[in-house]
Amino acid sequence: MTPDLIRAAAGRMAGHVRRTPLLNAPLLDRLAGRQVLVKAECLQLTGSFKARGGWAAVSALDEAARARGVIAYSSGNHAQGVALAAARHGAPCVIVMPSDAPAVKIANTRAYGAEVVLYDRATEDRDAIGTALASQRGLTLVKPFDDPQVIAGQGTVGLELAEQAAKAGVARAPVLIPCGGGGLAAGTALALEGTGLRVHTVEPAGFDDTARSLATGARQRNPSATGSICDAILTPAPGELTFPILQRLAGPGYSVTDDEVLQAMALAFAHLRIVLEPGGAVALAAALCRPDLPETVIAVASGGNVDPATFAAALDRPA
């Protein structure tokens, strides 16, 4: 993994993914007690930064591999990113998804033309299912985070952030990033290496495997696969490729509660007029709730594919 791989991915996706804005709201700053700049990847194609990694991976395949097709496993956002990229490249696509994924994510993945294979998150192994299907059908497996091209695609967020922060006059700040397997965090950390912007992962409380791994120096696992509203970032452990990058370049990780996440979703809608899903709101939640952060922070709002009932619950919270 090198910055050159990220720049190459950025070249291939030019004109095919959106350059998302860096947002700010004075009233949100007042509530946080600091300046909070929000990179709105919820406005990306498919509603998530995963469109970047999906495009980077599919566009890097040769024509023969694309003709055979691709397969991915995901709770929904990586699924949609790969499905869209495959459709626009004319490649067959199979997506392995947990049966408890939000219905909107399953429906959207099918709408992009992918074949969806459902599995039980608590009792079945998605890696094993995906590997078996790839072998049986001759498909190229596009992993959600432990794939160099996917990491490179997600790293284009960091390239944009470096330019946008400089224009905003921000030379030094923590960059808070929602973290499941670590593809977005690792890619962004690589893209920001050598700048004054340092990545910090943010995870749901009780599922902070990356934070614990960074603290101990060895990859840790989560004790459970379910139990948080942040479905998009509930992964068993940091990635084999992503963790060494984060270990070298990232600062200490943070965690937030589901209640803090719901509050962040409501405040993002009230002050920035953006819709966030729980997993996409954890970085903003940390920016709003952590008293030990400096006077300026950048939070990546990584996705907005929220179930309507969950979003309604966030908005129904007392002010």
ZALO-184960 format. One record per residue (C-alpha): x, y, z; residue in one letter; residue number from 1. Coordinates in pm, 1 decimal, always signed. Layout:
N
+----------+----------+----------+------+-----+
!        X !        Y !        Z ! code ! pos !
+----------+----------+----------+------+-----+
!        X !        Y !        Z !    A ! NUM !
...
+----------+----------+----------+------+-----+
END
This chain:
319
+----------+----------+----------+------+-----+
!        X !        Y !        Z ! code ! pos !
+----------+----------+----------+------+-----+
!     +0.0 !     +0.0 !     +0.0 !    M !   1 !
!   +142.4 !   +334.8 !   -111.5 !    T !   2 !
!     +4.8 !   +683.3 !   -176.7 !    P !   3 !
!    +68.9 !   +616.6 !   -549.0 !    D !   4 !
!   -199.0 !   +345.6 !   -542.7 !    L !   5 !
!   -443.9 !   +598.0 !   -396.6 !    I !   6 !
!   -360.9 !   +858.0 !   -660.0 !    R !   7 !
!   -404.4 !   +596.5 !   -935.2 !    A !   8 !
!   -746.0 !   +504.6 !   -793.7 !    A !   9 !
!   -840.3 !   +873.0 !   -786.7 !    A !  10 !
!   -752.8 !   +898.6 !  -1155.2 !    G !  11 !
!   -971.6 !   +602.1 !  -1249.7 !    R !  12 !
!  -1270.2 !   +728.8 !  -1054.5 !    M !  13 !
!  -1255.4 !  +1088.4 !  -1178.1 !    A !  14 !
!  -1600.2 !  +1172.4 !  -1313.5 !    G !  15 !
!  -1749.8 !   +853.7 !  -1170.8 !    H !  16 !
!  -1778.2 !   +937.5 !   -798.6 !    V !  17 !
!  -1860.1 !  +1261.8 !   -623.2 !    R !  18 !
!  -1623.2 !  +1501.5 !   -454.9 !    R !  19 !
!  -1813.2 !  +1541.8 !   -128.6 !    T !  20 !
!  -1824.6 !  +1870.7 !    +65.5 !    P !  21 !
!  -1665.2 !  +1962.5 !   +396.9 !    L !  22 !
!  -1950.8 !  +2111.0 !   +598.6 !    L !  23 !
!  -1965.4 !  +2333.6 !   +904.7 !    N !  24 !
!  -2244.8 !  +2492.9 !  +1108.1 !    A !  25 !
!  -2185.3 !  +2760.8 !  +1375.3 !    P !  26 !
!  -2464.4 !  +2631.2 !  +1599.0 !    L !  27 !
!  -2321.1 !  +2280.2 !  +1586.7 !    L !  28 !
!  -1980.2 !  +2423.3 !  +1680.3 !    D !  29 !
!  -2140.3 !  +2595.9 !  +1979.0 !    R !  30 !
!  -2297.9 !  +2271.1 !  +2097.9 !    L !  31 !
!  -1970.0 !  +2084.4 !  +2058.5 !    A !  32 !
!  -1758.6 !  +2355.2 !  +2219.0 !    G !  33 !
!  -1518.4 !  +2338.0 !  +1924.4 !    R !  34 !
!  -1507.5 !  +2379.4 !  +1547.1 !    Q !  35 !
!  -1641.4 !  +2064.0 !  +1381.3 !    V !  36 !
!  -1581.2 !  +2015.3 !  +1009.6 !    L !  37 !
!  -1785.7 !  +1730.1 !   +861.5 !    V !  38 !
!  -1679.8 !  +1544.7 !   +545.5 !    K !  39 !
!  -2021.6 !  +1444.8 !   +408.7 !    A !  40 !
!  -1962.8 !  +1105.4 !   +246.8 !    E !  41 !
!  -2331.5 !  +1037.5 !   +311.4 !    C !  42 !
!  -2381.4 !  +1246.5 !     -6.6 !    L !  43 !
!  -2162.7 !  +1009.4 !   -209.1 !    Q !  44 !
!  -2312.3 !   +786.4 !   -479.0 !    L !  45 !
!  -2497.9 !   +494.8 !   -315.4 !    T !  46 !
!  -2510.1 !   +704.4 !     +4.6 !    G !  47 !
!  -2169.4 !   +594.3 !   +133.2 !    S !  48 !
!  -1793.4 !   +624.4 !    +86.9 !    F !  49 !
!  -1800.5 !   +259.4 !    -20.3 !    K !  50 !
!  -1874.4 !   +371.3 !   -376.9 !    A !  51 !
!  -1510.4 !   +478.9 !   -393.1 !    R !  52 !
!  -1362.3 !   +142.1 !   -299.2 !    G !  53 !
!  -1608.7 !    -44.5 !   -516.2 !    G !  54 !
!  -1518.9 !   +161.2 !   -821.9 !    W !  55 !
!  -1145.7 !   +141.1 !   -752.8 !    A !  56 !
!  -1155.7 !   -238.7 !   -725.9 !    A !  57 !
!  -1382.2 !   -314.9 !  -1022.0 !    V !  58 !
!  -1209.9 !    -63.4 !  -1251.5 !    S !  59 !
!   -870.5 !   -222.5 !  -1171.9 !    A !  60 !
!   -977.7 !   -566.7 !  -1302.5 !    L !  61 !
!   -886.7 !   -679.7 !  -1651.9 !    D !  62 !
!  -1164.4 !   -733.8 !  -1905.2 !    E !  63 !
!  -1169.6 !  -1111.7 !  -1866.0 !    A !  64 !
!  -1211.7 !  -1092.1 !  -1488.5 !    A !  65 !
!  -1488.5 !   -833.4 !  -1520.1 !    R !  66 !
!  -1669.4 !  -1052.9 !  -1772.8 !    A !  67 !
!  -1669.4 !  -1344.4 !  -1525.2 !    R !  68 !
!  -1806.2 !  -1119.0 !  -1254.9 !    G !  69 !
!  -1739.6 !  -1009.4 !   -898.2 !    V !  70 !
!  -1860.5 !  -1108.7 !   -553.1 !    I !  71 !
!  -1858.0 !   -915.7 !   -226.5 !    A !  72 !
!  -1986.8 !   -959.7 !   +126.3 !    Y !  73 !
!  -2130.8 !   -666.5 !   +314.9 !    S !  74 !
!  -2404.2 !   -546.0 !   +548.8 !    S !  75 !
!  -2508.4 !   -305.3 !   +276.9 !    G !  76 !
!  -2280.1 !    -13.9 !   +194.0 !    N !  77 !
!  -1992.7 !   -208.1 !    +37.0 !    H !  78 !
!  -2261.2 !   -416.8 !   -132.3 !    A !  79 !
!  -2411.0 !   -113.6 !   -300.8 !    Q !  80 !
!  -2073.4 !    +33.0 !   -394.0 !    G !  81 !
!  -1958.4 !   -286.5 !   -565.4 !    V !  82 !
!  -2298.4 !   -346.3 !   -724.6 !    A !  83 !
!  -2305.5 !     -0.2 !   -878.9 !    L !  84 !
!  -1948.3 !    -26.1 !  -1007.7 !    A !  85 !
!  -2017.3 !   -370.7 !  -1151.1 !    A !  86 !
!  -2334.2 !   -253.0 !  -1323.6 !    A !  87 !
!  -2159.1 !    +43.0 !  -1484.9 !    R !  88 !
!  -1876.8 !   -184.7 !  -1601.8 !    H !  89 !
!  -2119.7 !   -447.3 !  -1733.1 !    G !  90 !
!  -1994.8 !   -710.9 !  -1488.8 !    A !  91 !
!  -2211.3 !   -976.4 !  -1317.7 !    P !  92 !
!  -2227.9 !   -924.0 !   -941.0 !    C !  93 !
!  -2315.9 !  -1143.0 !   -639.8 !    V !  94 !
!  -2344.0 !   -991.5 !   -291.9 !    I !  95 !
!  -2345.3 !  -1190.8 !    +34.2 !    V !  96 !
!  -2541.9 !   -995.0 !   +297.0 !    M !  97 !
!  -2650.9 !  -1062.8 !   +657.2 !    P !  98 !
!  -3021.3 !  -1134.2 !   +682.8 !    S !  99 !
!  -3057.5 !   -867.3 !   +953.1 !    D ! 100 !
!  -2915.3 !   -588.3 !   +734.0 !    A ! 101 !
!  -3152.9 !   -290.3 !   +696.9 !    P ! 102 !
!  -3418.4 !   -367.7 !   +439.9 !    A ! 103 !
!  -3338.0 !    -49.3 !   +247.3 !    V ! 104 !
!  -2978.9 !   -168.2 !   +192.4 !    K ! 105 !
!  -3087.0 !   -512.0 !    +69.9 !    I ! 106 !
!  -3345.8 !   -356.6 !   -162.7 !    A ! 107 !
!  -3101.8 !    -99.7 !   -300.5 !    N ! 108 !
!  -2835.5 !   -363.7 !   -365.7 !    T ! 109 !
!  -3085.2 !   -566.8 !   -568.8 !    R ! 110 !
!  -3195.8 !   -250.2 !   -748.4 !    A ! 111 !
!  -2838.6 !   -200.6 !   -872.7 !    Y ! 112 !
!  -2870.6 !   -540.4 !  -1042.8 !    G ! 113 !
!  -2681.2 !   -762.4 !   -799.9 !    A ! 114 !
!  -2780.0 !  -1113.5 !   -695.6 !    E ! 115 !
!  -2815.7 !  -1106.3 !   -315.5 !    V ! 116 !
!  -2732.9 !  -1413.6 !   -103.0 !    V ! 117 !
!  -2845.4 !  -1377.3 !   +259.3 !    L ! 118 !
!  -2677.2 !  -1539.9 !   +562.5 !    Y ! 119 !
!  -2714.5 !  -1547.3 !   +942.3 !    D ! 120 !
!  -2458.8 !  -1308.3 !  +1092.4 !    R ! 121 !
!  -2458.3 !  -1488.2 !  +1429.8 !    A ! 122 !
!  -2414.2 !  -1847.3 !  +1307.4 !    T ! 123 !
!  -2258.1 !  -1836.3 !   +959.7 !    E ! 124 !
!  -1919.7 !  -1718.6 !   +828.8 !    D ! 125 !
!  -1951.3 !  -1465.4 !   +547.1 !    R ! 126 !
!  -1585.5 !  -1509.6 !   +448.5 !    D ! 127 !
!  -1640.2 !  -1881.8 !   +396.2 !    A ! 128 !
!  -1961.1 !  -1826.1 !   +200.0 !    I ! 129 !
!  -1800.9 !  -1563.5 !    -22.9 !    G ! 130 !
!  -1489.1 !  -1770.4 !    -86.1 !    T ! 131 !
!  -1692.1 !  -2077.7 !   -177.4 !    A ! 132 !
!  -1917.0 !  -1890.9 !   -420.8 !    L ! 133 !
!  -1617.8 !  -1719.1 !   -579.9 !    A ! 134 !
!  -1453.5 !  -2055.7 !   -639.5 !    S ! 135 !
!  -1768.8 !  -2222.4 !   -772.6 !    Q ! 136 !
!  -1855.4 !  -1946.4 !  -1020.0 !    R ! 137 !
!  -1513.7 !  -1806.3 !  -1109.7 !    G ! 138 !
!  -1592.8 !  -1469.2 !   -953.1 !    L ! 139 !
!  -1338.0 !  -1218.0 !   -828.6 !    T ! 140 !
!  -1385.8 !  -1156.5 !   -456.4 !    L ! 141 !
!  -1383.4 !   -786.7 !   -364.2 !    V ! 142 !
!  -1333.8 !   -779.7 !    +10.8 !    K ! 143 !
!  -1491.0 !   -493.5 !   +207.9 !    P ! 144 !
!  -1165.1 !   -367.2 !   +357.1 !    F ! 145 !
!   -875.6 !   -614.4 !   +325.2 !    D ! 146 !
!   -819.6 !   -543.1 !    -44.2 !    D ! 147 !
!   -544.0 !   -305.8 !   -164.0 !    P ! 148 !
!   -761.0 !   -149.0 !   -434.6 !    Q ! 149 !
!  -1052.6 !    -99.9 !   -194.4 !    V ! 150 !
!   -823.0 !    +65.4 !    +60.6 !    I ! 151 !
!   -682.8 !   +285.3 !   -216.8 !    A ! 152 !
!  -1031.4 !   +386.6 !   -326.4 !    G ! 153 !
!  -1132.7 !   +480.1 !    +27.2 !    Q ! 154 !
!   -807.3 !   +671.8 !    +59.8 !    G ! 155 !
!   -930.9 !   +921.5 !   -197.1 !    T ! 156 !
!  -1136.3 !  +1067.1 !    +88.7 !    V ! 157 !
!   -805.0 !  +1168.2 !   +245.0 !    G ! 158 !
!   -679.2 !  +1330.6 !    -75.4 !    L ! 159 !
!   -990.8 !  +1547.2 !    -85.4 !    E ! 160 !
!   -972.4 !  +1622.6 !   +286.8 !    L ! 161 !
!   -614.7 !  +1747.6 !   +262.3 !    A ! 162 !
!   -715.9 !  +2000.1 !     -3.6 !    E ! 163 !
!  -1038.9 !  +2103.4 !   +168.5 !    Q ! 164 !
!   -879.6 !  +2146.0 !   +510.8 !    A ! 165 !
!   -605.2 !  +2363.7 !   +361.2 !    A ! 166 !
!   -867.7 !  +2586.2 !   +195.5 !    K ! 167 !
!  -1046.3 !  +2610.8 !   +532.0 !    A ! 168 !
!   -721.4 !  +2721.1 !   +696.0 !    G ! 169 !
!   -687.4 !  +2402.5 !   +902.8 !    V ! 170 !
!   -331.3 !  +2273.1 !   +904.5 !    A ! 171 !
!   -351.6 !  +2047.3 !  +1210.5 !    R ! 172 !
!   -649.5 !  +1852.7 !  +1346.6 !    A ! 173 !
!   -760.3 !  +1501.2 !  +1438.7 !    P ! 174 !
!   -960.8 !  +1330.3 !  +1166.2 !    V ! 175 !
!  -1226.6 !  +1110.3 !  +1327.1 !    L ! 176 !
!  -1333.3 !   +819.4 !  +1107.6 !    I ! 177 !
!  -1601.9 !   +553.3 !  +1156.0 !    P ! 178 !
!  -1424.3 !   +219.5 !  +1167.3 !    C ! 179 !
!  -1534.3 !   -136.2 !  +1099.9 !    G ! 180 !
!  -1258.3 !   -331.4 !   +931.0 !    G ! 181 !
!  -1054.0 !    -15.0 !   +881.8 !    G ! 182 !
!  -1046.1 !    +35.3 !   +505.3 !    G ! 183 !
!  -1157.6 !   +398.9 !   +517.3 !    L ! 184 !
!   -938.3 !   +478.7 !   +816.5 !    A ! 185 !
!   -630.5 !   +307.2 !   +672.9 !    A ! 186 !
!   -668.0 !   +456.9 !   +325.7 !    G ! 187 !
!   -726.9 !   +803.5 !   +465.2 !    T ! 188 !
!   -431.3 !   +770.2 !   +702.3 !    A ! 189 !
!   -206.2 !   +680.8 !   +408.2 !    L ! 190 !
!   -334.4 !   +974.5 !   +204.6 !    A ! 191 !
!   -276.5 !  +1214.3 !   +496.5 !    L ! 192 !
!    +68.4 !  +1082.8 !   +591.0 !    E ! 193 !
!   +311.3 !  +1369.4 !   +637.3 !    G ! 194 !
!    +37.6 !  +1628.4 !   +699.2 !    T ! 195 !
!    -86.4 !  +1775.5 !  +1026.2 !    G ! 196 !
!   -409.2 !  +1576.7 !   +995.3 !    L ! 197 !
!   -403.1 !  +1251.7 !  +1193.2 !    R ! 198 !
!   -662.9 !   +977.4 !  +1175.0 !    V ! 199 !
!   -839.6 !   +845.9 !  +1486.4 !    H ! 200 !
!  -1084.8 !   +557.1 !  +1456.5 !    T ! 201 !
!  -1429.9 !   +571.5 !  +1617.4 !    V ! 202 !
!  -1637.1 !   +260.6 !  +1691.7 !    E ! 203 !
!  -1952.9 !   +163.8 !  +1883.1 !    P ! 204 !
!  -1906.1 !    +94.8 !  +2253.1 !    A ! 205 !
!  -1858.6 !   -277.6 !  +2305.8 !    G ! 206 !
!  -1733.4 !   -321.1 !  +1947.9 !    F ! 207 !
!  -1410.3 !   -122.7 !  +1976.0 !    D ! 208 !
!  -1177.5 !   -393.9 !  +1846.4 !    D ! 209 !
!   -960.8 !   -146.9 !  +1655.2 !    T ! 210 !
!   -917.8 !    +86.7 !  +1953.3 !    A ! 211 !
!   -821.4 !   -207.6 !  +2173.4 !    R ! 212 !
!   -589.3 !   -341.3 !  +1906.1 !    S ! 213 !
!   -413.3 !     -7.4 !  +1874.0 !    L ! 214 !
!   -378.2 !    +12.6 !  +2252.9 !    A ! 215 !
!   -234.5 !   -338.4 !  +2290.6 !    T ! 216 !
!    -33.4 !   -360.6 !  +1968.6 !    G ! 217 !
!   -205.1 !   -681.2 !  +1853.6 !    A ! 218 !
!   -530.0 !   -748.2 !  +1666.5 !    R ! 219 !
!   -820.7 !   -798.9 !  +1907.1 !    Q ! 220 !
!  -1163.6 !   -947.4 !  +1836.0 !    R ! 221 !
!  -1508.5 !   -836.4 !  +1942.4 !    N ! 222 !
!  -1686.6 !  -1073.6 !  +2180.7 !    P ! 223 !
!  -2014.1 !  -1053.8 !  +1984.6 !    S ! 224 !
!  -2126.5 !  -1000.7 !  +1625.2 !    A ! 225 !
!  -2447.7 !   -815.6 !  +1711.5 !    T ! 226 !
!  -2577.3 !   -575.8 !  +1973.8 !    G ! 227 !
!  -2541.3 !   -221.8 !  +1838.5 !    S ! 228 !
!  -2750.3 !     -7.7 !  +1604.6 !    I ! 229 !
!  -2430.6 !    +62.4 !  +1407.4 !    C ! 230 !
!  -2473.5 !   -237.4 !  +1175.3 !    D ! 231 !
!  -2246.2 !   -100.7 !   +902.0 !    A ! 232 !
!  -1933.0 !   -118.2 !  +1117.7 !    I ! 233 !
!  -1984.6 !   -433.5 !  +1325.1 !    L ! 234 !
!  -1685.7 !   -638.2 !  +1209.2 !    T ! 235 !
!  -1517.0 !   -918.2 !  +1406.7 !    P ! 236 !
!  -1165.1 !   -770.4 !  +1411.0 !    A ! 237 !
!   -941.4 !   -519.4 !  +1232.7 !    P ! 238 !
!   -822.7 !   -623.7 !   +889.3 !    G ! 239 !
!   -493.5 !   -798.2 !   +830.9 !    E ! 240 !
!   -395.9 !   -531.3 !   +576.6 !    L ! 241 !
!   -555.9 !   -232.6 !   +745.3 !    T ! 242 !
!   -431.1 !   -280.3 !  +1100.8 !    F ! 243 !
!    -57.1 !   -243.7 !  +1030.5 !    P ! 244 !
!   -130.1 !    +81.7 !   +846.9 !    I ! 245 !
!   -335.5 !   +214.8 !  +1137.3 !    L ! 246 !
!    -77.5 !    +93.7 !  +1388.6 !    Q ! 247 !
!   +185.6 !   +301.9 !  +1209.3 !    R ! 248 !
!    -14.1 !   +613.3 !  +1126.1 !    L ! 249 !
!   -326.3 !   +646.8 !  +1344.9 !    A ! 250 !
!   -370.5 !   +794.3 !  +1689.7 !    G ! 251 !
!   -565.9 !   +631.8 !  +1974.1 !    P ! 252 !
!   -915.3 !   +514.2 !  +1887.7 !    G ! 253 !
!  -1242.2 !   +626.1 !  +2045.7 !    Y ! 254 !
!  -1580.9 !   +466.2 !  +2109.4 !    S ! 255 !
!  -1931.9 !   +609.8 !  +2147.9 !    V ! 256 !
!  -2262.4 !   +478.6 !  +2278.9 !    T ! 257 !
!  -2571.4 !   +412.4 !  +2069.8 !    D ! 258 !
!  -2742.7 !   +699.3 !  +2251.9 !    D ! 259 !
!  -2464.1 !   +938.9 !  +2153.2 !    E ! 260 !
!  -2493.4 !   +815.4 !  +1795.5 !    V ! 261 !
!  -2867.1 !   +886.2 !  +1784.4 !    L ! 262 !
!  -2800.3 !  +1235.1 !  +1919.9 !    Q ! 263 !
!  -2540.3 !  +1296.2 !  +1649.1 !    A ! 264 !
!  -2783.8 !  +1181.8 !  +1379.1 !    M ! 265 !
!  -3045.4 !  +1426.1 !  +1503.7 !    A ! 266 !
!  -2799.8 !  +1715.6 !  +1527.3 !    L ! 267 !
!  -2656.4 !  +1645.3 !  +1182.1 !    A ! 268 !
!  -3003.9 !  +1671.7 !  +1035.8 !    F ! 269 !
!  -3096.7 !  +1979.6 !  +1239.6 !    A ! 270 !
!  -2781.7 !  +2182.0 !  +1169.0 !    H ! 271 !
!  -2623.9 !  +2039.6 !   +853.5 !    L ! 272 !
!  -2937.8 !  +1904.3 !   +684.1 !    R ! 273 !
!  -2774.5 !  +1570.1 !   +612.0 !    I ! 274 !
!  -2909.3 !  +1222.0 !   +685.3 !    V ! 275 !
!  -2673.5 !   +981.6 !   +861.3 !    L ! 276 !
!  -2705.3 !   +612.8 !   +939.7 !    E ! 277 !
!  -2583.4 !   +503.1 !  +1285.2 !    P ! 278 !
!  -2249.6 !   +362.3 !  +1167.8 !    G ! 279 !
!  -2191.6 !   +674.3 !   +962.5 !    G ! 280 !
!  -2255.1 !   +902.7 !  +1259.8 !    A ! 281 !
!  -2007.1 !   +763.8 !  +1515.3 !    V ! 282 !
!  -1727.7 !  +1005.9 !  +1424.0 !    A ! 283 !
!  -1957.8 !  +1304.9 !  +1457.9 !    L ! 284 !
!  -2080.8 !  +1163.8 !  +1788.6 !    A ! 285 !
!  -1723.3 !  +1159.1 !  +1917.6 !    A ! 286 !
!  -1663.3 !  +1513.1 !  +1790.2 !    A ! 287 !
!  -1967.7 !  +1629.8 !  +1984.1 !    L ! 288 !
!  -1921.0 !  +1428.3 !  +2303.1 !    C ! 289 !
!  -1548.0 !  +1386.6 !  +2370.8 !    R ! 290 !
!  -1425.4 !  +1661.5 !  +2606.3 !    P ! 291 !
!  -1057.0 !  +1583.5 !  +2543.3 !    D ! 292 !
!  -1051.2 !  +1677.4 !  +2174.6 !    L ! 293 !
!   -884.1 !  +1999.1 !  +2053.8 !    P ! 294 !
!  -1052.4 !  +2317.8 !  +1933.7 !    E ! 295 !
!  -1086.7 !  +2198.6 !  +1574.0 !    T ! 296 !
!  -1176.1 !  +1845.7 !  +1462.3 !    V ! 297 !
!  -1272.0 !  +1685.8 !  +1133.0 !    I ! 298 !
!  -1535.5 !  +1411.8 !  +1137.4 !    A ! 299 !
!  -1612.8 !  +1189.4 !   +840.1 !    V ! 300 !
!  -1986.4 !  +1123.7 !   +802.9 !    A ! 301 !
!  -1936.3 !   +798.1 !   +618.9 !    S ! 302 !
!  -2288.9 !   +689.7 !   +521.5 !    G ! 303 !
!  -2655.1 !   +783.8 !   +511.8 !    G ! 304 !
!  -2836.4 !   +458.4 !   +430.2 !    N ! 305 !
!  -3050.6 !   +456.5 !   +740.0 !    V ! 306 !
!  -3360.8 !   +251.7 !   +807.2 !    D ! 307 !
!  -3660.1 !   +493.1 !   +830.9 !    P ! 308 !
!  -3762.2 !   +364.6 !  +1175.5 !    A ! 309 !
!  -3412.4 !   +418.5 !  +1313.9 !    T ! 310 !
!  -3394.6 !   +769.0 !  +1169.2 !    F ! 311 !
!  -3735.9 !   +849.3 !  +1314.6 !    A ! 312 !
!  -3614.0 !   +729.2 !  +1655.5 !    A ! 313 !
!  -3316.9 !   +964.9 !  +1631.2 !    A ! 314 !
!  -3535.8 !  +1262.6 !  +1540.2 !    L ! 315 !
!  -3787.1 !  +1182.1 !  +1816.6 !    D ! 316 !
!  -3523.7 !  +1224.8 !  +2085.2 !    R ! 317 !
!  -3579.1 !  +1514.7 !  +2329.1 !    P ! 318 !
!  -3380.2 !  +1822.5 !  +2227.9 !    A ! 319 !
+----------+----------+----------+------+-----+
END
